[in-house]
Amino acid sequence: MELRNVSTISRIALMTGEELKTFREKFGLSQDQLAKELKVARNTVSRWELEERKIPEFLELALQTIERRISDSEKAGAQE
């Protein structure tokens, strides 16, 4: 499965649980780590991934923020 760049997703409601899981794994995050970043329970992330709960619209902005922070952190580490 190809992961679409989160910033290019026009309607996050169309994001599937599998795409969320792929995003999480791409950045090396566990469900628990992603849940802490989003200030939700780990089982909420699990339910989104299993498509037992609808993925909320706020997630697009949150994932973009996480992606930027991780990228910035990696760039800073590469410059050291």
Secondary structure as the mmCIF struct_conf table of DSSP 4:
data_model
#
loop_
_struct_conf.conf_type_id
_struct_conf.id
_struct_conf.beg_label_comp_id
_struct_conf.beg_label_asym_id
_struct_conf.beg_label_seq_id
_struct_conf.end_label_comp_id
_struct_conf.end_label_asym_id
_struct_conf.end_label_seq_id
HELX_LH_PP_P HELX_LH_PP_P1 GLU A 2 ASN A 5
HELX_RH_3T_P HELX_RH_3T_P1 VAL A 6 THR A 8
BEND BEND1 SER A 10 SER A 10
HELX_RH_3T_P HELX_RH_3T_P2 ILE A 12 LEU A 14
HELX_RH_AL_P HELX_RH_AL_P1 GLY A 17 LYS A 26
TURN_TY1_P TURN_TY1_P1 PHE A 27 GLY A 28
HELX_RH_AL_P HELX_RH_AL_P2 GLN A 31 LEU A 38
TURN_TY1_P TURN_TY1_P2 LYS A 39 LYS A 39
BEND BEND2 VAL A 40 VAL A 40
HELX_RH_AL_P HELX_RH_AL_P3 ARG A 42 GLU A 49
TURN_TY1_P TURN_TY1_P3 LEU A 50 GLU A 51
BEND BEND3 GLU A 52 ARG A 53
HELX_LH_PP_P HELX_LH_PP_P2 LYS A 54 PRO A 56
TURN_TY1_P TURN_TY1_P4 GLU A 57 PHE A 58
HELX_RH_AL_P HELX_RH_AL_P4 LEU A 59 GLN A 79
#
